[in-house]
Structures are given as C-alpha cells and as structure tokens.
Amino acid sequence: MKTQQCPTDQELRDFHFSKTSFERGEEICDHLESCEACSSVLDAMDGENDDLLLRIREKLPEEMQSDDSEMQDLLAKVKQQQNTASASLSETIAELPLAVVELDQAIRSLLARPELPDEIGRLGGYRVLEILGVGGMGIVFRAEDPSLNRPVALKVMKPEEANSSSAKERFLREAQAAATIEHDHIVPIYQVGEDQGVPFLAMSFLRGESLSTRLEREQTLAVEETLRIGREIACGLGVAHQAGLIHRDIKPDNIWLEEGSGRVKIVDFGLVRNSFGDGENQKGLTQSGMVLGTPQYMSPEQARGKPVDPRADLFSLGVVMYQMLSGKKIFQRESLLNTLVAVEREAPPPLSNVSRLPKSVSDLVMKLLEKNPDKRIQTAVEVAQSIAKLETEQLPVPTEVATKKRTKRSQQLVLGAVGALVLLGIIVITIRDKNGKE
C-alpha cells in the first residue's frame, strides 16, 4: 500500500533511468524495501528504454561511441543495481562513455520536463521533440512552436560553454548577425532567446541533408552540380559580406541542401565576425593569435590566427568545391598541427588530374585556393558571376572523350534509315546537353 511518502511516478521513472541525484536515489532505495506498490510500478518499467540516452548516442561521432554490446552490458548493470546501494550504481554509471554521460547530463539540465508523450522536454516555450545534432558549442533539436504550430530547429548553447562570457557572446552574435540577413541561400532565424541563463536561437527547420552527408554517400559530384552549389554558396556569402559579416566556418557540414530542389542554405554563423570592426560586441571577443574555425577548411590567414576579411570565406569555398570535384579533403592530415601547416604552406594537387574536368573550372577553383588573399578572386559576388558565366558557356570536352564520341558516330553510319533517325535524336540530345539546356 502506498504511503504519503511515496515518490511520484515521474520520480520512479527518473530513478529507473538513473536521472535522480545521489541523495534522492538513496531515499528511493530505502523506500522500495518496504513499499510493494512502488516496487510494482518500478518493475513495470523494466521493458522501457531511455529514449533520450539512445538518441544522444545516435548523434555522437563513431569514435565517441562504445561497441553496442558494451553499451548494452553497462546499461544492464545499471538496471540491476537500481534497487541496491546507490554508491555501486554511481560507479557503474561512471563506466559509461564519457561523451554520452556528459551530453546526457547537459541536455537534462537544459530542458524542462516534458508535458506530452512525444516530447523529450521543453525549452523557451518550445516543445523539444528530437536531437538533430551536436556541435562544439551547441546542441540542435527538432522542436515545435506550439503557438504557431510550426516546426523549428532549436540551437541551444551547451551549459559549460555558456559559462564563458566570450563564447556566449559569440553564440548570441551568430543569431543577431544571421537574423539581419534575408536571403534565399541563408537559413532564416525566427527568435533569439535565453532560458535559465542558457541562450538559444530558433530557426527554420530544414528538410534535406548536409553537403557533408551527400559527399559521404557519393564521394564526388558532377561538374554542373558542383558549379550550381558553389554559385549558390557564393550568392549567400555575397549578401553576408555586403552586410559586413564573415562566416569563417564554410565547410560541407554547414552547407544544407534542401529536399527535392537541392537548393543551398548556409547554416551555422557561430564564428561570424563583423568585418566593419566598429561594433561594441567586437571588443575583446577575438584576439590576434586565436584560431577559430575548422582547420582543414580554413584559410591560411585564419590558420595563423591573423585578422581575416571576406576573402577567407572564399578560400574555404575553394576547398569545398575542390572536394566536390575530386572527393579529396586536400588539407586534412593526421594531426591538427600538420593540418594547419598544410593549409599555410602546401599547394593542393592540380585539379587537371580529375577526369573530364574543363580547365576553366579547374582554374577558378585554384584561383580561390591562392595562399595570398590578394591573388584570390576578391569578392563573393565576383565568384558567383564567374561561375554563372561558366554555367552558360559551352564547356570544352576533353580530347579523350571527344575522340570516343567520334569513333562511336562513325560506327553508327552503317545503320539504315530507321537507325539514322534514332541517331539524329541522340545527336540532338548530346548537343543540347553540351549547351547546358535541358
């Protein structure tokens, strides 16, 4: 029979999934020894899974995850010890992969309790439904704005990062900067807020995949697709640069391809900087010698911790386009130091080695990859215009490919009248494709 001191069902559920404090866990353990009703409630939860912990684990990089069998064994040990001394339970929890435990604790500290069955919690009035991803500074959730019945992506700063005033200001600067830009190729920001001292931003929930995911699946992209994606990135950067903003972290993970159309959306302005340099929020946030960004995609001046201007983003765009065409991360090395040295000093292999790549496209990418920013194409607008020109021109076909086509056509001359009509259709289609018209 339950007594007035019985824990609530939610407290028992938290205990079942090891979410209670050490002290409260001991109290519940003592209570379960004398309360059959609460023990029965707890027993009924044995078949349940901690969805939050599972979702967290799914979003971690592979190198941060444990083997499945190991994880299951550890979770089984936790369950077995939930009705025993809390000290041994704490020791078992300590065996879980550190990244999983820390992230689990961070998310639980961020979110208020769920109010509906499909939620994992609440934040700033939003219904938090799922973890979408985890980055260095923040966690991204799929959520819903109940007042507008609108899906959103919530980017929430990790509590430990929010304790740093400079990191917190950088995070807020992303929201404030991106919110000032309205452009087809930049993800829109709906709201900037703060909940329990932790800043968050609500942005458009995008359907599709990142360029990184696309490249993992396909390795390389066609020249036409590379040019389109590169042009759309340049268009978005052009608007940001004209507003005085530098992204500083252009990479495949931060390029979103919308479902269906494949249209580009630039995301994550987390390292954005005001290139005009006259804002109050610039003071003390970035010092000479600080290296911010993703090493294998950053510009040489960024790698040296030197002041950067919009041309740093153009170098990063060149690295991304090189990867789309060749399938290679040209500056990635085994260590951070070697990667930074490669960015600063090593010339990338010429793209002329890529099969069927027009020289004009190779020249444009290599121009973006000039170590000296003065030798690069100078503005994102110029890059977009140059790519658009390449898209409308008839790109020359490499000699090897043209020879094969001529041989094939010669063989087809022996066809009869019906075959000739079919051949004519093939030639027309080929010519239209070479002109880039569909």
Secondary structure per residue as TSV (DSSP state, phi and psi in degrees):
chain	resnum	aa	ss	phi	psi
A	1	M	-	360.0	136.0
A	2	K	-	-73.8	147.5
A	3	T	-	-113.6	175.3
A	4	Q	T	-65.1	-22.4
A	5	Q	T	-87.3	2.9
A	6	C	-	-63.9	138.7
A	7	P	-	-67.7	154.7
A	8	T	-	-71.0	165.3
A	9	D	H	-59.7	-37.1
A	10	Q	H	-66.4	-38.7
A	11	E	H	-64.6	-39.6
A	12	L	H	-65.2	-38.3
A	13	R	H	-64.7	-42.8
A	14	D	H	-61.9	-40.0
A	15	F	H	-64.3	-41.9
A	16	H	H	-58.8	-36.6
A	17	F	T	-101.7	18.0
A	18	S	T	61.1	39.9
A	19	K	-	-104.6	-4.4
A	20	T	S	-83.9	161.3
A	21	S	-	-70.2	165.3
A	22	F	H	-57.7	-47.0
A	23	E	H	-65.1	-45.4
A	24	R	H	-67.2	-34.3
A	25	G	H	-61.1	-40.6
A	26	E	H	-64.1	-41.1
A	27	E	H	-62.2	-42.7
A	28	I	H	-68.5	-38.4
A	29	C	H	-57.6	-47.0
A	30	D	H	-61.8	-40.5
A	31	H	H	-66.6	-38.8
A	32	L	H	-64.4	-25.1
A	33	E	T	-65.8	-24.6
A	34	S	T	-119.7	2.4
A	35	C	-	-122.7	104.1
A	36	E	H	-68.1	-33.5
A	37	A	H	-63.1	-47.2
A	38	C	H	-68.3	-35.4
A	39	S	H	-62.9	-37.8
A	40	S	H	-66.6	-41.0
A	41	V	H	-61.3	-42.9
A	42	L	H	-66.4	-40.3
A	43	D	H	-61.5	-34.9
A	44	A	T	-67.7	-15.6
A	45	M	T	-90.2	0.2
A	46	D	T	-59.9	-31.7
A	47	G	T	-84.3	-3.4
A	48	E	-	-84.3	153.9
A	49	N	-	-112.3	151.5
A	50	D	-	-83.7	92.7
A	51	D	H	-58.0	-36.4
A	52	L	H	-63.1	-46.0
A	53	L	H	-63.5	-39.3
A	54	L	H	-65.6	-40.6
A	55	R	H	-66.9	-38.7
A	56	I	H	-60.4	-47.2
A	57	R	H	-62.8	-37.4
A	58	E	H	-61.6	-29.8
A	59	K	H	-90.4	-4.6
A	60	L	S	-81.1	148.4
A	61	P	-	-58.2	151.3
A	62	E	G	-56.6	-36.8
A	63	E	G	-69.2	-14.6
A	64	M	G	-97.5	-0.6
A	65	Q	S	-100.1	150.5
A	66	S	-	-88.8	164.4
A	67	D	-	-59.1	142.8
A	68	D	H	-55.4	-45.1
A	69	S	H	-63.5	-37.9
A	70	E	H	-64.2	-44.8
A	71	M	H	-61.3	-44.2
A	72	Q	H	-63.8	-39.9
A	73	D	H	-62.1	-43.3
A	74	L	H	-66.0	-42.6
A	75	L	H	-65.5	-35.3
A	76	A	H	-64.2	-40.3
A	77	K	H	-63.1	-38.4
A	78	V	H	-61.2	-45.9
A	79	K	H	-61.4	-42.9
A	80	Q	H	-62.5	-31.5
A	81	Q	H	-95.2	1.8
A	82	Q	T	-69.2	-19.5
A	83	N	T	-104.6	15.9
A	84	T	S	-119.7	-164.8
A	85	A	-	-60.2	137.0
A	86	S	H	-67.9	-24.4
A	87	A	H	-62.5	-46.0
A	88	S	H	-68.0	-32.6
A	89	L	H	-61.8	-43.7
A	90	S	H	-63.3	-37.4
A	91	E	H	-64.6	-38.6
A	92	T	H	-68.0	-43.2
A	93	I	H	-58.9	-34.9
A	94	A	T	-64.7	-19.8
A	95	E	T	-79.2	-16.9
A	96	L	S	-63.1	152.7
A	97	P	-	-52.1	130.1
A	98	L	H	-56.4	-41.8
A	99	A	H	-62.1	-39.5
A	100	V	H	-66.4	-46.9
A	101	V	H	-63.9	-46.7
A	102	E	H	-63.4	-41.3
A	103	L	H	-69.2	-39.4
A	104	D	H	-58.4	-46.5
A	105	Q	H	-65.1	-39.2
A	106	A	H	-63.5	-44.8
A	107	I	H	-67.0	-40.6
A	108	R	H	-65.8	-31.2
A	109	S	H	-76.0	-21.9
A	110	L	H	-82.5	-39.2
A	111	L	S	-97.6	140.7
A	112	A	B	-75.8	165.6
A	113	R	-	-61.4	145.9
A	114	P	-	-66.2	148.3
A	115	E	S	-109.6	-16.1
A	116	L	S	-131.5	156.0
A	117	P	T	-60.0	-29.3
A	118	D	T	-87.6	5.0
A	119	E	-	-99.1	155.4
A	120	I	S	-106.2	-4.0
A	121	G	E	162.5	-175.0
A	122	R	E	-128.5	148.3
A	123	L	E	-152.9	124.0
A	124	G	T	54.8	30.9
A	125	G	T	87.6	-4.7
A	126	Y	E	-94.2	146.4
A	127	R	E	-86.3	114.2
A	128	V	E	-89.5	123.2
A	129	L	E	-110.9	-29.6
A	130	E	E	-164.4	151.5
A	131	I	E	-88.0	124.5
A	132	L	E	-94.6	-34.1
A	133	G	E	-175.8	165.2
A	134	V	E	-131.6	128.2
A	135	G	-	-118.4	-174.6
A	136	G	S	-64.2	-39.1
A	137	M	S	-104.0	-24.9
A	138	G	E	-144.4	173.5
A	139	I	E	-121.4	136.0
A	140	V	E	-110.4	128.9
A	141	F	E	-115.9	150.2
A	142	R	E	-86.1	129.7
A	143	A	E	-142.2	179.3
A	144	E	E	-137.7	136.1
A	145	D	E	-87.7	104.3
A	146	P	T	-65.6	-26.6
A	147	S	T	-70.9	-30.6
A	148	L	T	-110.9	-2.8
A	149	N	T	52.6	44.9
A	150	R	E	-120.8	130.6
A	151	P	E	-71.2	141.7
A	152	V	E	-139.3	162.7
A	153	A	E	-105.8	126.0
A	154	L	E	-103.8	121.0
A	155	K	E	-102.5	119.6
A	156	V	E	-119.2	133.1
A	157	M	E	-73.9	137.2
A	158	K	-	-61.7	140.7
A	159	P	H	-55.0	-40.3
A	160	E	H	-68.1	-29.7
A	161	E	H	-75.1	-35.9
A	162	A	H	-66.1	-18.6
A	163	N	T	-70.8	-18.3
A	164	S	S	-91.4	118.9
A	165	S	H	-62.5	-38.3
A	166	S	H	-69.2	-40.4
A	167	A	H	-65.8	-39.4
A	168	K	H	-63.1	-41.1
A	169	E	H	-66.9	-36.8
A	170	R	H	-63.6	-42.8
A	171	F	H	-61.8	-47.4
A	172	L	H	-65.5	-32.8
A	173	R	H	-65.9	-33.5
A	174	E	H	-57.3	-50.1
A	175	A	H	-64.0	-46.6
A	176	Q	H	-64.3	-40.0
A	177	A	H	-69.6	-49.3
A	178	A	H	-66.5	-32.1
A	179	A	H	-67.3	-19.9
A	180	T	T	-82.0	-10.6
A	181	I	-	-106.3	126.5
A	182	E	-	-116.3	107.6
A	183	H	-	-153.9	149.2
A	184	D	T	-62.1	-24.0
A	185	H	T	-110.5	20.2
A	186	I	B	-130.2	130.3
A	187	V	-	-64.4	131.7
A	188	P	-	-77.8	144.6
A	189	I	E	-101.9	128.4
A	190	Y	E	-90.7	-40.5
A	191	Q	E	-154.8	146.5
A	192	V	E	-117.9	130.4
A	193	G	E	-149.2	-178.9
A	194	E	E	-145.0	133.0
A	195	D	E	-132.5	121.6
A	196	Q	T	53.6	38.7
A	197	G	T	81.3	-0.2
A	198	V	E	-109.1	121.5
A	199	P	E	-75.4	150.1
A	200	F	E	-146.3	162.1
A	201	L	E	-135.6	142.3
A	202	A	E	-105.3	127.9
A	203	M	E	-134.0	170.7
A	204	S	E	-57.6	134.8
A	205	F	-	-84.8	115.0
A	206	L	-	-96.6	136.5
A	207	R	-	-103.5	135.4
A	208	G	E	142.2	-138.3
A	209	E	E	-155.3	161.7
A	210	S	E	-78.7	158.5
A	211	L	H	-61.2	-32.4
A	212	S	H	-60.4	-45.2
A	213	T	H	-63.2	-41.7
A	214	R	H	-61.1	-43.4
A	215	L	H	-71.4	-31.5
A	216	E	H	-62.8	-35.5
A	217	R	H	-80.9	-41.6
A	218	E	H	-108.2	-11.1
A	219	Q	S	69.1	-59.4
A	220	T	S	-129.6	160.7
A	221	L	-	-118.5	157.9
A	222	A	-	-63.9	155.7
A	223	V	H	-57.1	-45.2
A	224	E	H	-61.0	-42.0
A	225	E	H	-68.8	-40.2
A	226	T	H	-60.7	-43.7
A	227	L	H	-64.3	-42.8
A	228	R	H	-62.1	-48.4
A	229	I	H	-63.2	-44.4
A	230	G	H	-60.4	-41.4
A	231	R	H	-64.8	-42.1
A	232	E	H	-68.5	-36.3
A	233	I	H	-62.0	-46.0
A	234	A	H	-62.4	-38.3
A	235	C	H	-62.2	-45.7
A	236	G	H	-63.6	-43.4
A	237	L	H	-64.1	-36.3
A	238	G	H	-59.1	-42.7
A	239	V	H	-67.1	-43.2
A	240	A	H	-62.3	-44.5
A	241	H	H	-64.4	-39.0
A	242	Q	H	-66.8	-23.7
A	243	A	T	-86.1	2.2
A	244	G	T	86.5	17.6
A	245	L	E	-112.7	135.8
A	246	I	E	-113.5	130.1
A	247	H	-	-72.5	-51.4
A	248	R	-	72.3	5.3
A	249	D	-	-147.6	45.7
A	250	I	-	-73.4	121.3
A	251	K	S	-161.2	166.0
A	252	P	G	-56.9	-34.0
A	253	D	G	-63.1	-26.9
A	254	N	G	-100.7	12.2
A	255	I	E	-114.3	115.3
A	256	W	E	-101.0	135.7
A	257	L	E	-109.3	114.8
A	258	E	E	-66.9	146.4
A	259	E	T	-60.9	136.3
A	260	G	T	88.0	-68.3
A	261	S	T	-82.6	-26.5
A	262	G	-	73.6	10.3
A	263	R	-	-62.1	140.3
A	264	V	E	-79.4	138.0
A	265	K	E	-129.3	123.0
A	266	I	E	-82.3	128.4
A	267	V	-	-120.9	171.7
A	268	D	-	59.9	76.0
A	269	F	-	-87.2	36.3
A	270	G	T	-63.7	-24.2
A	271	L	T	-110.8	17.7
A	272	V	-	-59.3	144.8
A	273	R	E	-134.1	142.3
A	274	N	E	-79.6	111.4
A	275	S	T	-74.2	-15.0
A	276	F	T	-74.0	-25.4
A	277	G	-	67.8	20.3
A	278	D	-	-116.5	8.3
A	279	G	-	-86.8	149.5
A	280	E	G	-64.6	-32.0
A	281	N	G	-74.8	2.2
A	282	Q	G	-84.0	-21.9
A	283	K	T	-67.3	121.7
A	284	G	T	77.5	-0.2
A	285	L	T	-86.8	-33.8
A	286	T	S	-132.1	122.5
A	287	Q	-	-112.4	155.2
A	288	S	T	-59.3	134.2
A	289	G	T	101.3	-13.4
A	290	M	-	-81.8	131.8
A	291	V	-	-106.4	110.2
A	292	L	-	-119.4	134.7
A	293	G	S	132.5	-170.8
A	294	T	-	-105.1	113.3
A	295	P	G	-47.9	-48.6
A	296	Q	G	-71.4	-8.2
A	297	Y	G	-114.8	-4.5
A	298	M	S	-84.2	161.2
A	299	S	-	-77.7	160.6
A	300	P	H	-57.9	-41.2
A	301	E	H	-66.1	-33.0
A	302	Q	H	-68.9	-41.7
A	303	A	H	-62.4	-29.5
A	304	R	T	-84.5	-3.2
A	305	G	T	73.7	22.7
A	306	K	-	-88.6	162.9
A	307	P	-	-59.2	143.1
A	308	V	-	-121.1	160.2
A	309	D	-	-129.5	-177.0
A	310	P	T	-55.1	-22.0
A	311	R	H	-67.5	-18.5
A	312	A	H	-64.4	-39.9
A	313	D	H	-64.0	-32.4
A	314	L	H	-70.7	-35.9
A	315	F	H	-61.2	-46.7
A	316	S	H	-60.3	-39.6
A	317	L	H	-60.8	-39.4
A	318	G	H	-61.3	-41.1
A	319	V	H	-62.7	-42.4
A	320	V	H	-65.1	-44.2
A	321	M	H	-65.8	-38.5
A	322	Y	H	-58.4	-43.7
A	323	Q	H	-66.3	-39.9
A	324	M	H	-61.7	-36.7
A	325	L	H	-82.5	-37.2
A	326	S	H	-106.6	-19.0
A	327	G	S	78.9	9.1
A	328	K	-	-114.3	139.0
A	329	K	-	-90.3	94.7
A	330	I	T	-63.1	-27.6
A	331	F	T	-108.0	-1.2
A	332	Q	-	-72.0	128.3
A	333	R	-	-127.7	179.9
A	334	E	S	-69.6	-28.4
A	335	S	S	-126.9	161.6
A	336	L	H	-61.2	-44.1
A	337	L	H	-61.1	-46.3
A	338	N	H	-65.0	-33.8
A	339	T	H	-65.1	-45.3
A	340	L	H	-64.3	-38.5
A	341	V	H	-64.1	-41.8
A	342	A	H	-62.7	-42.1
A	343	V	H	-60.6	-42.6
A	344	E	H	-75.3	-37.8
A	345	R	H	-120.0	-28.0
A	346	E	-	-90.9	130.1
A	347	A	-	-79.7	134.2
A	348	P	-	-69.2	148.0
A	349	P	-	-57.9	144.0
A	350	P	-	-62.8	142.1
A	351	L	G	-73.9	-4.3
A	352	S	G	-62.5	-17.2
A	353	N	G	-74.7	-14.2
A	354	V	S	-79.7	127.2
A	355	S	T	-61.9	136.2
A	356	R	T	63.3	26.2
A	357	L	-	-97.0	119.5
A	358	P	-	-60.1	143.0
A	359	K	H	-61.4	-34.7
A	360	S	H	-63.2	-34.7
A	361	V	H	-71.9	-45.0
A	362	S	H	-57.9	-43.5
A	363	D	H	-62.0	-41.0
A	364	L	H	-63.0	-46.5
A	365	V	H	-64.1	-44.5
A	366	M	H	-65.9	-28.9
A	367	K	H	-66.7	-37.7
A	368	L	H	-67.1	-26.1
A	369	L	T	-92.8	14.4
A	370	E	-	-62.5	132.9
A	371	K	S	-64.2	-38.0
A	372	N	S	-85.1	116.7
A	373	P	G	-58.5	-25.9
A	374	D	G	-68.0	-20.4
A	375	K	G	-94.7	-6.3
A	376	R	S	-79.1	168.1
A	377	I	-	-60.2	136.5
A	378	Q	-	-85.5	-26.2
A	379	T	-	-135.8	155.5
A	380	A	H	-65.8	-33.0
A	381	V	H	-61.9	-42.7
A	382	E	H	-63.4	-39.2
A	383	V	H	-62.1	-48.0
A	384	A	H	-59.9	-41.5
A	385	Q	H	-66.4	-40.6
A	386	S	H	-64.5	-41.7
A	387	I	H	-67.3	-42.5
A	388	A	H	-59.2	-37.9
A	389	K	H	-65.1	-42.1
A	390	L	H	-62.7	-37.2
A	391	E	H	-66.5	-31.4
A	392	T	H	-89.3	-18.2
A	393	E	S	-80.0	158.8
A	394	Q	-	-83.5	105.0
A	395	L	-	-69.6	132.7
A	396	P	-	-65.0	137.3
A	397	V	-	-87.8	132.3
A	398	P	-	-53.1	146.8
A	399	T	H	-55.2	-41.7
A	400	E	H	-58.5	-44.5
A	401	V	H	-68.7	-42.5
A	402	A	H	-61.6	-39.6
A	403	T	H	-62.3	-42.9
A	404	K	H	-61.5	-39.9
A	405	K	H	-65.9	-41.4
A	406	R	H	-63.7	-40.8
A	407	T	H	-61.5	-43.5
A	408	K	H	-63.9	-41.2
A	409	R	H	-65.5	-38.3
A	410	S	H	-61.4	-41.4
A	411	Q	H	-65.0	-31.0
A	412	Q	H	-80.5	-7.4
A	413	L	T	-66.0	-17.5
A	414	V	T	-81.2	-2.8
A	415	L	-	-68.9	156.4
A	416	G	-	-78.0	-169.7
A	417	A	H	-61.2	-42.1
A	418	V	H	-65.8	-42.7
A	419	G	H	-62.4	-35.3
A	420	A	H	-64.1	-38.2
A	421	L	H	-64.0	-41.8
A	422	V	H	-62.7	-43.7
A	423	L	H	-59.4	-41.3
A	424	L	H	-59.2	-41.6
A	425	G	H	-62.1	-39.7
A	426	I	H	-65.4	-42.9
A	427	I	H	-63.1	-41.9
A	428	V	H	-61.2	-44.8
A	429	I	H	-63.0	-41.8
A	430	T	H	-62.2	-45.2
A	431	I	H	-63.5	-40.7
A	432	R	H	-65.4	-38.5
A	433	D	H	-64.9	-41.0
A	434	K	H	-64.5	-28.5
A	435	N	T	-83.0	-4.6
A	436	G	T	78.5	14.0
A	437	K	-	-104.9	135.8
A	438	E	-	-116.5	360.0
